[in-house]
Amino acid sequence: MAGSWDGSRDLGSQSDDSFQYERQYIEPIYDAFICPLSKQVMKDPVTLENGQTFERGAIEKWFNECKENGRKLVCPLTLKELKTLDMNPSIALRNTIEEWSARNEAVQLDMARKSLNPGSSESDTLQALRFIQQLTSKNLSNKHIIRNAEFIPMIVDMLKHSSRKVRCRALETLRVVVEDDNDNKEIMAEGDKVRTIVKFLSHEKSKEREEAVSLLFELSKSEALCEKIGSVNGAILILVGMTSSKSENLLIVEKADKILENLEKNENNVRQMAENGRLQPLLTLLLEGSPEIKLSMASYLGDLALSNDVKVFVARTVGSSLIDLMKTADMQSREAALKALNQVSSCEASAKVLIEEGILSPLVNDLFAGPNQLPMRLKEVSATILANIVTSDCDFDSIPVGPNHQTLVSEEIIHNLLHLISNTGPSIECKLLQVLVGLTSSPTTVISVASAIKSLGATVIIVQFIEAPQKDLRMASIKLLQNLSVHLGQELVGCLCGSAGQLGSLFKVIAENIASTEEQAAAIAIVADLPEMDTGLTRQMLDEGDFQIVVSRIKMIRQGETRRSRFVTPYLEGLVRVLSRITFVVPNDEKAASFCRDHNLAGLFTDLLQSTGLDNVQMASALALENLSQESKNLTKLPEVPSPGFCASFFPCLSKQPVITGLCRVHRGACTQRDTFCLIEGQALARLIALLDHVNDKVVEASLAALSTLLDDDVNIEEGVSILCEMEGIKPILDVLLEKKSENTRRRAVWMVERLLRTEDIAYEISGDPNVSTALVDAFKHGDYRTRQIAERALKHIDKIPNFSGVFPNTA
């Protein structure tokens, strides 16, 4: 008998003959057992008419080849022609061979048993495993022999062998043993066998990994083992990872995907897959499962943490089904659907999908409906979903949500929301306020909401939450008031400045943290948007020390004492805008003027002009400097001129006035930046002129406004022009006129240019510039009434319009 003891060549062994010494225990092969053609032991021997015996398959193949080649049908041994192709089964020989095989297999099994232990050599163990593979591959009945002989646990033990070849062969052998045999698979379900196999999945790019996947695929065909595989910690996660890997062997990816498909038979496995990113099985059950399964899957979906992309996918796949589920009479189903929708709706793209599927109307019904009213805990979920949805960029004033084409911003709906806010607990109040925050974040819907709040007189309801102990509730109310502050105006001022003292509470929020928070940025924005000309509000803020808080916070930010956050920019912008409002009352309030002097606000606003990239800070600072500079002429201390002496009355030559030095050229008195807010002192002029080149038109306009105070009627205009020339400010002003700016900016520029042209030298020089002339003519032709008047005067200065023109009547 040629070959190894098991009749095969071992592809994984270094020594194919490692079992040669064991042959003495095996019965020898008789020549009669060997087919002359195949040279293999016969399984189905047949005898021809001449008495020669062959393996049926081998002789049939011989006859077919003879026919195909056109040869005579001859015996392959004698080469004599046969008269008939009849083949008679050699039953006795077949039985003898089977008995011989059974005896040999019994001996070989015993040999294999001895080899499947840790003390055996690698070669012996590999040969034993190969023999078991071949034995079980012969016919299915041999699988029960392996099972009854308790070989399966022994093979599993080989998975812990130190040799990688042995481990790999053991995995391969187990796959062959369990293939198409449920009884053997049941044995694999016992103990930690499956866990041991799963461990091989983490072996990167190895043959063991591939064999483990193939084995698990066979095992996953058993429903009992599906549960067992899913119960192994991390098994499903690893398999899901394999299916999404771009570097994995394609065969492994396909097998892993098939394993997961088999594991979908178990509900717990489906949940695990969903948790690990494979959501389709769960969604399929939610769509096609029984009512109980749908409920279970919807409940689990509500507990999952989903990425935004997945939320969109879920909304498109089962959004409509979840909405239908939330409309059912069964409270459990409604709760499960609402929780799932809450999870899915927290992304703008998925929220839009849900809106398209018609979620708004049932949500509003859940909040306000009667007979099928939800318990308050579920109303809170409905409110949360609605709060999620209204953050999306949709046209909510055109989507019907109730009878008579009502929308979310209809007065009745807003009133219902406000009534609900007034009659519920903090949790749902917070969510409902967030709904209003979402609706007021859009310029297309904020006006409708503000109008509804005014009509109900509900501003005070919102303002009261500024003092709420719950931070989320307080935050929601502050963000809502931020969105509404411009539209509520004086009504909001009245509520904040009332006896309840919410203005003080607002400033407690503004000052409470070292870091700049979203809440602080929103709180200061509310105050910044209040009417700046409301002197009563400004004086109350001054009396209560609010401006002191604002100044200290600005200085802390500029000095880097506060922790930086993404809200520091809007927070600083709000602080500067609020601080600028004190400059509006300086002319009529000595306390305000003193505050500005004591804290050197002119110097602070000058420094803030250099806040590159913070347009609102630069604009507010320039406007504040305009207000302060307007007051400079009133604060300047004019010099006291001594009266003429006795001799001067008799001798006029002695009456020459003394020359007083150190006076402000524009304001004609003693000026300082701190005390009189003079722009000429310090760096304000240079920085304002630099801002005339700003890309933001509003910053340019504010800078022009501040600079124009040097050319007012009550100051020395000639000196103002002279100083602007010295600071090289004339060309930037002319450039503003030449550029296509807003009407307000053009009006400011035309006004300043007219003042500049009162100086003959400048008028002469500019008269030769056709661009300036064209810009003035354009302003004269297309500007508003006031701009055209000023442009006319400017054109007269450069002789483009004769002085007797009289195009406009004198309306002074």
C-alpha positions in Angstrom: 0.0 0.0 0.0 1.5 3.3 -1.1 1.2 6.7 0.7 0.7 7.6 4.3 -1.2 5.5 6.9 -4.5 7.3 6.1 -4.2 6.7 2.4 -3.6 10.4 1.6 -0.9 13.0 1.2 -0.8 15.5 4.0 -0.5 19.0 2.4 0.3 20.7 5.7 2.9 18.2 7.0 6.6 18.3 6.5 6.7 14.5 6.6 4.2 12.6 4.6 5.6 9.4 5.9 5.5 10.2 9.6 3.0 7.4 10.2 4.8 4.7 8.3 5.7 2.9 11.5 2.1 2.5 12.4 1.3 0.3 9.4 2.0 -2.8 11.3 -1.2 -2.3 13.1 -3.2 -2.1 9.9 -4.4 -5.1 7.9 -2.5 -5.3 4.5 -4.3 -4.5 1.3 -5.0 -7.5 -1.0 -4.4 -7.0 -4.7 -8.0 -8.0 -5.4 -9.1 -4.9 -3.5 -7.3 -2.5 -5.9 -8.9 -1.4 -9.2 -6.4 -2.0 -12.0 -7.5 1.4 -13.6 -7.8 3.8 -10.6 -5.2 2.0 -8.5 -7.5 2.8 -5.5 -9.4 0.5 -3.2 -12.7 -0.3 -4.9 -16.1 0.8 -3.4 -18.4 -0.6 -6.1 -16.5 -3.5 -7.8 -18.1 -4.9 -11.1 -17.0 -7.9 -13.2 -16.9 -8.0 -17.0 -17.8 -11.0 -19.3 -14.1 -12.0 -19.3 -14.0 -12.2 -15.5 -11.9 -9.1 -14.9 -13.0 -6.9 -12.0 -12.9 -3.0 -12.0 -14.3 -0.1 -10.0 -17.6 0.7 -11.7 -16.8 4.4 -12.3 -13.4 3.6 -13.7 -14.5 1.1 -16.2 -17.4 3.2 -17.3 -15.0 6.0 -18.0 -12.8 3.6 -20.0 -15.7 2.6 -22.2 -16.7 6.2 -22.8 -13.2 7.1 -23.9 -13.2 4.2 -26.4 -16.4 5.4 -27.9 -15.3 9.0 -28.1 -12.1 8.0 -29.8 -13.7 5.5 -32.2 -11.8 2.5 -30.8 -13.0 -1.0 -30.3 -14.5 -1.8 -26.9 -11.7 -3.9 -25.4 -10.8 -5.0 -21.9 -8.2 -2.6 -20.5 -6.2 -5.5 -19.1 -6.4 -8.1 -21.8 -7.0 -5.7 -24.7 -9.3 -8.3 -26.2 -12.6 -7.1 -27.7 -15.7 -7.5 -25.6 -18.9 -8.7 -27.0 -21.0 -7.1 -24.3 -20.7 -4.2 -21.9 -22.6 -5.9 -19.2 -21.1 -5.3 -15.7 -22.1 -7.6 -12.9 -21.7 -6.3 -9.3 -19.2 -8.2 -7.3 -21.2 -8.2 -4.1 -19.0 -10.6 -2.2 -15.9 -8.7 -3.0 -17.6 -5.4 -2.1 -18.7 -6.8 1.3 -15.2 -8.1 2.0 -13.7 -4.7 1.1 -16.2 -2.9 3.4 -15.4 -5.3 6.3 -11.7 -4.8 5.7 -12.2 -1.0 5.6 -14.2 -1.0 8.8 -11.5 -2.9 10.6 -8.8 -0.6 9.4 -10.8 2.5 10.1 -11.3 1.3 13.7 -7.6 0.9 14.1 -6.9 4.2 12.4 -9.4 6.0 14.6 -7.7 4.6 17.7 -4.4 5.8 16.3 -6.0 9.2 15.6 -7.3 9.4 19.2 -3.8 8.7 20.5 -2.4 11.5 18.3 -5.0 14.1 19.4 -3.3 15.1 22.6 -0.9 17.9 23.6 2.0 15.4 23.8 1.9 14.3 20.2 4.1 15.7 17.6 2.8 18.4 15.2 3.1 15.9 12.3 1.1 13.1 14.0 -1.6 15.6 15.0 -1.9 17.0 11.5 -2.2 13.4 10.1 -4.9 12.5 12.6 -6.9 15.6 11.7 -6.6 14.9 8.0 -7.7 11.3 8.5 -10.9 12.5 10.3 -11.6 14.9 7.5 -11.3 12.2 4.9 -13.3 9.7 6.9 -16.2 12.1 7.4 -16.1 13.2 3.8 -16.7 9.6 2.5 -20.3 9.5 3.7 -22.5 11.3 6.2 -22.8 8.2 8.3 -19.2 8.5 9.4 -20.0 11.8 11.1 -22.0 10.0 13.8 -19.0 7.7 14.3 -16.8 10.8 15.1 -19.5 12.1 17.3 -20.1 8.9 19.2 -16.3 8.4 19.6 -16.3 11.9 21.3 -13.7 13.2 18.8 -15.3 16.7 18.6 -14.2 17.9 22.0 -10.7 16.5 21.3 -10.5 18.5 18.0 -11.7 21.6 19.8 -8.9 21.2 22.3 -6.5 21.3 19.3 -7.6 24.9 18.8 -5.4 25.8 21.8 -2.3 24.0 20.3 0.9 26.0 20.0 1.2 25.2 16.3 -0.6 27.5 13.9 -0.8 24.7 11.4 -2.6 22.5 13.9 -5.0 25.2 14.9 -5.8 25.9 11.3 -6.3 22.2 10.5 -8.5 21.8 13.5 -10.8 24.6 12.4 -10.9 23.1 8.9 -11.7 19.6 10.4 -14.5 21.0 12.6 -16.1 22.6 9.6 -16.1 19.2 7.7 -17.4 17.4 10.8 -20.4 19.7 11.4 -21.3 20.2 7.7 -24.8 19.0 7.1 -25.0 17.4 10.6 -27.2 19.1 13.1 -26.3 16.6 15.9 -22.6 17.6 15.6 -23.6 21.2 15.5 -25.5 20.8 18.8 -22.3 19.4 20.4 -20.5 22.6 19.2 -23.1 24.7 21.1 -22.0 23.2 24.4 -19.6 25.0 26.7 -17.1 27.6 25.4 -16.5 26.0 22.0 -18.1 28.8 20.0 -16.3 31.5 22.1 -13.0 29.8 21.3 -13.8 29.9 17.6 -14.8 33.6 17.7 -11.4 34.5 19.2 -9.8 33.5 15.9 -11.8 36.3 14.1 -9.4 38.8 15.7 -6.3 37.1 14.1 -5.5 39.6 11.4 -5.0 38.4 7.8 -4.3 34.7 8.7 -5.5 31.4 7.4 -6.9 30.7 10.9 -9.2 33.8 10.5 -10.4 32.5 7.1 -11.1 29.0 8.5 -12.8 30.4 11.6 -15.2 32.4 9.4 -16.0 29.4 7.3 -16.7 27.3 10.4 -18.9 29.9 11.9 -20.8 30.1 8.7 -21.6 26.4 8.9 -22.5 26.7 12.6 -24.8 29.8 11.9 -27.0 27.6 9.8 -28.3 26.2 13.1 -30.9 28.5 14.8 -29.7 27.3 18.3 -26.1 28.2 17.4 -27.2 31.6 16.0 -28.2 32.6 19.5 -24.9 31.1 20.9 -22.8 33.0 18.4 -24.6 36.3 19.1 -24.1 35.8 22.9 -20.3 35.8 22.6 -19.2 39.3 23.5 -17.9 41.2 20.5 -18.7 38.5 17.9 -21.3 40.5 16.0 -19.2 43.7 16.2 -16.2 41.9 14.7 -18.4 40.4 11.9 -20.0 43.7 11.1 -16.5 45.2 11.0 -15.4 42.5 8.5 -18.3 43.3 6.1 -17.4 47.0 6.0 -13.6 46.5 5.7 -12.0 47.6 2.4 -8.8 45.7 3.1 -10.3 42.4 4.0 -10.2 39.3 1.8 -13.3 39.3 -0.4 -14.1 35.7 0.5 -14.0 36.5 4.2 -16.2 39.6 3.6 -18.8 37.5 1.8 -18.8 34.7 4.4 -19.1 37.2 7.3 -22.1 38.8 5.5 -23.7 35.4 5.2 -23.1 34.6 8.8 -24.8 37.9 9.8 -27.7 37.1 7.5 -28.1 33.8 9.3 -27.8 35.4 12.7 -30.8 37.7 11.8 -33.1 34.8 12.8 -32.5 35.8 16.5 -34.1 39.1 17.7 -31.3 39.8 20.2 -28.7 39.5 17.4 -30.7 42.0 15.3 -30.5 44.4 18.2 -26.7 43.9 18.5 -26.3 44.4 14.8 -28.2 47.7 15.0 -26.1 48.8 17.9 -23.0 48.1 15.8 -24.2 49.9 12.7 -26.0 47.2 10.7 -29.5 48.6 10.9 -31.2 47.1 8.0 -32.3 43.9 9.7 -33.9 45.9 12.5 -35.6 48.2 10.0 -36.9 45.2 8.0 -38.4 43.7 11.2 -40.0 47.1 12.0 -41.5 47.2 8.5 -42.5 43.5 8.1 -42.6 42.0 11.6 -45.6 41.1 13.7 -47.1 43.9 15.8 -45.1 42.7 18.8 -41.9 42.6 16.9 -42.6 46.1 15.4 -43.1 47.4 19.0 -39.9 45.8 20.2 -37.8 47.1 17.3 -39.2 50.6 17.6 -38.5 50.6 21.3 -34.9 49.6 20.7 -34.4 52.1 17.9 -35.3 54.8 20.4 -32.4 53.8 22.6 -29.7 53.7 19.9 -27.1 56.3 19.4 -27.2 57.1 15.6 -24.9 59.1 13.4 -26.5 61.8 11.3 -26.1 59.8 8.1 -27.8 56.9 9.7 -30.6 59.1 11.0 -31.4 60.2 7.4 -31.3 56.6 6.2 -33.7 55.5 9.0 -36.1 58.4 8.4 -36.3 57.5 4.7 -36.7 53.8 5.4 -39.1 53.6 8.3 -40.1 57.3 9.0 -43.6 56.8 7.5 -44.1 53.6 9.5 -43.1 55.2 12.8 -45.4 58.1 12.1 -48.3 55.6 11.5 -47.3 53.8 14.7 -47.5 57.0 16.7 -51.0 57.6 15.5 -52.3 54.2 16.8 -54.5 53.9 19.9 -52.1 51.6 21.6 -50.2 53.6 24.1 -47.1 51.3 24.2 -46.8 51.6 20.4 -47.2 55.3 20.5 -44.5 55.6 23.2 -42.1 53.4 21.3 -42.7 55.3 18.0 -42.3 58.7 19.7 -39.0 57.7 21.3 -37.6 56.4 18.0 -38.7 59.6 16.2 -37.1 61.6 18.9 -33.8 59.9 18.2 -34.2 60.1 14.4 -35.3 63.8 14.3 -32.3 65.3 15.9 -30.6 66.0 12.6 -31.7 68.7 10.1 -31.6 66.4 7.1 -33.6 63.6 8.7 -36.0 66.2 10.2 -36.8 67.4 6.7 -37.5 63.8 5.6 -40.0 63.4 8.5 -41.6 66.7 7.6 -42.1 65.4 4.1 -43.7 62.2 5.6 -46.2 64.3 7.4 -45.1 64.3 11.1 -46.0 67.8 12.0 -49.8 67.4 12.1 -49.9 64.4 14.5 -47.2 66.0 16.7 -49.3 69.1 17.1 -52.3 66.9 17.8 -50.4 65.0 20.5 -49.6 68.3 22.2 -53.0 69.9 22.1 -55.5 67.1 21.4 -58.3 66.0 23.8 -59.7 62.4 23.8 -56.4 60.7 22.9 -54.3 63.0 25.0 -50.9 61.7 25.8 -49.6 61.5 29.4 -47.3 64.5 30.2 -44.1 62.4 29.9 -45.0 61.6 26.3 -46.1 65.1 25.6 -42.6 66.1 26.6 -41.2 63.6 24.0 -43.5 65.1 21.4 -42.3 68.6 22.3 -38.7 67.4 22.0 -39.3 66.0 18.5 -41.0 69.3 17.5 -38.1 71.2 18.9 -35.7 69.1 16.8 -37.8 69.5 13.7 -38.2 73.3 13.8 -34.4 73.7 13.7 -34.4 72.6 10.1 -34.5 75.1 7.3 -38.2 74.7 6.2 -40.9 77.0 5.3 -43.1 76.4 8.4 -45.5 79.3 7.6 -46.7 77.3 4.6 -47.0 73.7 6.0 -50.5 73.1 7.3 -50.7 71.4 10.8 -54.3 71.9 11.7 -57.8 72.8 10.5 -58.4 75.9 8.4 -54.8 75.7 7.0 -53.2 76.6 10.3 -49.4 76.5 10.4 -46.9 76.3 13.3 -46.6 80.1 13.3 -50.4 80.8 13.2 -51.5 82.9 16.1 -53.7 80.2 17.5 -51.0 77.6 17.5 -48.5 80.0 19.1 -51.1 80.9 21.8 -51.7 77.2 22.5 -47.9 76.7 22.9 -47.7 79.7 25.3 -50.7 78.4 27.3 -49.1 75.0 27.5 -45.8 76.6 28.7 -47.7 78.4 31.5 -49.4 75.2 32.7 -46.8 72.4 32.7 -43.6 71.4 34.5 -40.0 72.6 33.8 -39.0 69.7 31.5 -41.8 70.2 29.0 -41.6 74.0 29.4 -38.0 73.8 28.3 -38.8 71.8 25.2 -41.7 74.1 24.2 -39.5 77.1 24.6 -37.0 75.4 22.3 -39.8 75.0 19.8 -40.3 78.7 19.8 -36.5 79.2 19.7 -36.4 77.2 16.5 -39.4 79.1 14.9 -37.8 82.5 15.8 -34.4 81.6 14.4 -35.7 82.1 10.9 -36.3 85.6 9.6 -39.4 84.4 7.7 -41.2 83.2 10.8 -39.9 85.3 13.7 -42.2 88.2 12.9 -45.3 86.0 13.1 -44.2 84.5 16.4 -43.4 87.9 17.8 -46.7 89.3 16.7 -48.6 86.4 18.4 -46.6 86.8 21.6 -47.5 90.5 21.6 -51.2 89.9 21.0 -51.3 87.6 24.0 -49.2 89.9 26.1 -47.0 86.9 26.8 -43.6 88.5 26.9 -43.7 88.5 30.7 -44.2 84.7 30.6 -41.0 84.2 28.7 -39.0 86.8 30.7 -39.9 85.1 34.0 -37.9 82.0 33.1 -34.6 84.0 33.2 -34.7 83.4 36.9 -35.5 79.6 36.5 -33.3 77.4 38.7 -33.1 74.8 35.9 -30.2 75.8 33.6 -31.7 74.3 30.4 -35.0 76.2 31.0 -33.2 79.4 31.6 -31.0 78.9 28.6 -34.0 78.3 26.3 -35.8 81.4 27.5 -32.7 83.6 27.0 -32.1 82.2 23.5 -35.8 82.9 22.7 -35.6 86.4 24.0 -32.4 86.9 22.0 -34.3 86.0 18.8 -37.2 88.3 19.8 -35.5 91.2 21.3 -35.4 93.3 18.1 -39.1 92.7 17.5 -40.4 93.1 21.0 -38.5 96.3 21.7 -40.1 98.5 24.3 -42.4 95.7 25.5 -39.4 93.7 26.4 -37.7 96.7 28.0 -40.8 97.2 30.2 -40.7 93.5 31.3 -37.0 93.5 32.1 -37.0 96.8 33.9 -40.1 96.0 36.0 -40.3 95.3 39.7 -39.4 91.6 39.2 -35.8 92.6 38.4 -35.2 90.3 35.5 -32.7 92.8 34.0 -30.5 92.2 37.1 -30.9 88.4 36.7 -29.8 88.8 33.1 -26.6 90.5 34.1 -25.9 87.9 36.7 -25.8 85.4 33.8 -23.6 87.7 31.8 -21.1 88.0 34.6 -21.2 84.5 36.2 -18.5 82.5 34.3 -14.9 82.9 33.6 -15.3 81.2 30.2 -17.6 82.7 27.5 -20.6 80.5 27.2 -23.5 80.3 24.8 -25.9 81.5 27.5 -23.8 84.5 28.2 -23.5 85.4 24.5 -27.3 85.1 24.1 -27.9 87.1 27.3 -25.7 90.0 26.3 -27.2 89.9 22.8 -30.7 90.5 24.3 -29.5 93.8 25.9 -27.5 94.8 22.9 -30.6 94.6 20.7 -32.8 96.7 23.0 -33.6 100.2 21.7 -30.3 102.1 22.2 -32.2 105.4 22.5 -34.1 104.2 25.5 -32.5 106.5 28.0 -34.5 105.1 30.9 -33.1 101.7 30.4 -29.5 103.0 30.0 -29.8 105.0 33.2 -31.2 102.0 35.1 -28.2 100.0 33.9 -25.9 102.7 35.0 -27.5 103.0 38.5 -27.4 99.2 39.0 -23.7 98.9 38.0 -24.3 96.9 34.8 -21.9 99.0 32.8 -19.2 98.3 35.3 -19.8 94.6 34.7 -19.6 95.1 31.0 -16.3 97.1 31.1 -14.7 94.5 33.4 -15.7 91.6 31.1 -14.3 93.4 28.0 -11.0 94.1 29.7 -10.8 90.5 30.9 -11.3 89.1 27.4 -8.8 91.6 25.9 -6.2 90.7 28.5 -6.8 87.0 28.0 -8.0 86.3 31.5 -11.1 84.5 30.4 -11.0 80.9 29.0 -11.4 81.0 25.3 -14.4 79.3 23.7 -16.3 79.4 20.4 -18.7 81.9 22.0 -16.2 84.5 22.9 -16.6 86.4 19.7 -20.5 86.9 19.9 -20.0 87.6 23.7 -17.5 90.3 23.1 -19.6 91.8 20.3 -22.6 92.0 22.6 -20.6 93.5 25.4 -19.2 96.3 23.2 -22.6 97.0 21.7 -24.1 97.3 25.2 -21.3 99.5 26.4 -21.7 101.8 23.4 -25.3 102.6 24.5 -24.0 104.7 27.4 -22.5 107.1 24.9 -26.0 108.1 23.7 -26.9 109.7 27.1 -23.6 111.4 27.7 -24.9 114.9 26.6 -27.7 114.9 29.1 -26.3 112.8 32.0 -23.3 113.9 33.9 -23.2 110.5 35.7 -22.8 108.8 32.3 -20.1 111.3 31.2 -18.3 110.7 34.5 -18.4 106.9 34.0 -16.9 107.4 30.5 -14.1 109.5 31.9 -13.4 107.3 34.9 -13.1 104.2 32.7 -11.5 106.0 29.7 -14.1 104.7 27.4 -12.8 106.8 24.5 -9.4 105.0 24.8 -11.1 101.6 25.2 -13.3 102.1 22.1 -10.2 103.4 20.2 -8.3 100.2 21.1 -11.3 98.1 20.0 -11.2 99.6 16.5 -8.3 97.2 15.9 -10.4 94.1 16.6 -9.7 92.6 13.1 -12.3 90.2 11.9 -14.9 91.4 14.5 -17.0 93.8 12.3 -19.7 94.4 14.9 -17.1 95.3 17.5 -15.4 97.8 15.1 -18.8 99.3 14.1 -20.1 99.7 17.6 -16.8 101.2 18.7 -16.8 103.7 15.8 -20.4 104.7 16.6 -19.6 105.1 20.3 -16.6 107.4 19.4 -18.9 109.4 17.2 -21.2 110.0 20.2 -18.4 110.9 22.5 -16.7 113.1 19.9 -19.9 115.0 19.4 -19.7 116.0 23.0 -16.1 117.0 22.9 -17.0 120.6 21.8 -19.1 120.9 25.0 -16.5 119.5 27.3 -13.5 121.3 26.0 -12.3 124.0 28.5 -11.9 127.2 26.5 -8.9 129.4 27.6 -9.6 132.4 29.8 -8.4 135.5 28.0 -7.1 138.2 30.4 -8.9 141.6 30.2 -6.8 144.5 28.8 -4.8 146.4 31.5 -5.0 150.1 32.4 -2.2 151.1 30.1 -3.7 149.2 27.1 -6.7 151.4 27.2 -4.5 154.5 26.5 -1.9 152.7 24.4 -3.6 150.3 21.9 -0.2 149.0 20.8 0.0 147.4 24.2 -3.3 145.5 23.9 -2.0 142.5 21.8 -3.6 139.3 23.0 -1.2 136.6 24.4 -0.6 133.5 22.4 -2.0 130.4 24.2 -0.4 127.1 23.2 -1.5 123.5 23.7 -5.1 124.1 22.6 -7.1 121.7 20.4 -7.1 123.0 16.8 -10.6 121.7 16.1 -12.3 122.3 19.5 -10.4 125.5 20.3 -9.8 124.5 23.9 -7.8 122.1 26.2 -8.7 118.6 25.1 -7.7 115.1 26.2 -8.9 111.7 25.1 -10.0 110.7 28.6 -11.7 113.9 29.8 -13.2 115.5 26.6 -13.2 112.4 24.4 -11.3 114.2 21.7 -10.5 112.1 18.6 -7.4 114.0 17.7 -5.7 112.8 20.9 -4.5 109.2 20.9 -4.8 106.8 17.9 -8.4 107.2 17.0 -8.1 109.2 13.8 -5.5 106.9 12.2 -7.6 103.8 13.1 -10.8 105.3 11.9 -9.2 106.3 8.6 -7.8 102.8 8.2 -11.3 101.4 8.6 -12.6 103.4 5.5 -11.0 100.6 3.4 -13.1 97.9 5.3 -15.1 95.4 3.2 -18.1 95.8 5.5 -20.1 98.8 4.4 -21.6 99.3 7.9 -18.1 99.6 9.4 -17.2 102.1 6.8 -20.3 104.1 7.5 -19.7 104.1 11.3 -16.1 105.3 10.7 -17.2 108.1 8.4 -19.7 109.1 11.1 -17.0 109.4 13.7 -14.7 111.3 11.4 -17.4 113.7 10.4 -17.5 115.1 13.9 -14.3 116.9 13.1 -16.2 118.8 10.4 -19.3 119.8 12.3 -20.7 123.4 12.2 -19.7 124.0 15.9 -16.0 123.2 15.4 -13.2 124.7 13.4 -13.9 123.0 10.1 -10.8 124.3 8.4 -8.6 122.9 11.0 -10.5 119.6 10.9 -9.8 119.4 7.1 -6.2 120.3 7.7 -5.8 117.5 10.3 -7.5 115.0 7.9 -5.0 116.1 5.2 -2.1 115.6 7.6 -3.4 112.2 8.5 -3.7 111.3 4.8 -7.4 110.9 5.2 -8.7 112.8 2.2 -8.1 110.1 -0.4 -9.8 107.3 1.7 -12.8 109.5 2.1 -13.0 110.2 -1.7 -12.5 106.5 -2.4 -15.6 105.8 -0.3 -17.5 108.3 -2.5 -16.3 106.6 -5.7 -17.2 103.1 -4.6 -20.6 101.6 -4.9 -21.8 101.8 -1.3 -25.2 101.9 0.4 -27.3 105.0 0.3 -26.4 105.8 4.0 -22.7 105.5 3.3 -22.9 107.6 0.2 -24.8 110.3 2.0 -22.1 110.4 4.7 -19.4 110.5 2.1 -21.1 113.3 0.1 -21.5 115.3 3.3 -17.8 115.0 4.2 -16.7 115.7 0.7 -18.8 118.9 0.6 -17.1 120.0 3.9 -13.7 119.2 2.4 -14.4 121.2 -0.7 -15.0 124.3 1.3 -11.2 124.5 1.4 -10.1 126.2 -1.8 -6.9 124.3 -2.3 -8.8 121.0 -2.0 -11.6 122.2 -4.2 -9.1 123.3 -6.9 -7.3 120.0 -6.8 -10.5 117.8 -6.8 -12.1 119.9 -9.6 -9.7 118.3 -12.0 -10.6 114.7 -11.0 -13.4 113.6 -13.3 -14.2 110.5 -11.2 -15.1 112.6 -8.1 -17.2 115.0 -10.3 -19.0 112.0 -11.8 -19.7 110.5 -8.3 -21.1 113.8 -7.1 -23.2 114.2 -10.2 -24.5 110.7 -9.7 -25.4 111.5 -6.1 -27.0 114.7 -7.3 -29.1 112.8 -9.8 -30.0 109.6 -7.9 -29.6 110.3 -4.2 -32.4 111.0 -1.8 -33.6 114.5 -1.1 -31.0 115.3 1.5 -28.1 113.7 -0.4 -29.0 115.7 -3.5 -29.0 119.0 -1.6 -25.5 118.3 -0.2 -24.2 117.1 -3.6 -25.5 120.3 -5.2 -23.4 122.4 -2.7 -20.4 120.2 -3.4 -20.7 120.7 -7.1 -20.9 124.4 -6.7 -17.5 124.3 -4.8 -15.9 122.8 -7.9 -17.9 125.0 -10.4 -19.9 122.2 -11.8 -23.1 124.1 -10.9 -23.3 127.9 -10.9 -24.0 129.5 -7.6 -27.2 131.0 -8.9 -28.6 127.6 -9.6 -31.4 127.5 -7.1 -32.3 124.0 -8.1 -33.4 123.4 -4.5 -35.2 125.9 -2.3 -33.7 127.0 0.9 -35.3 124.7 3.5 -33.0 125.6 6.3 
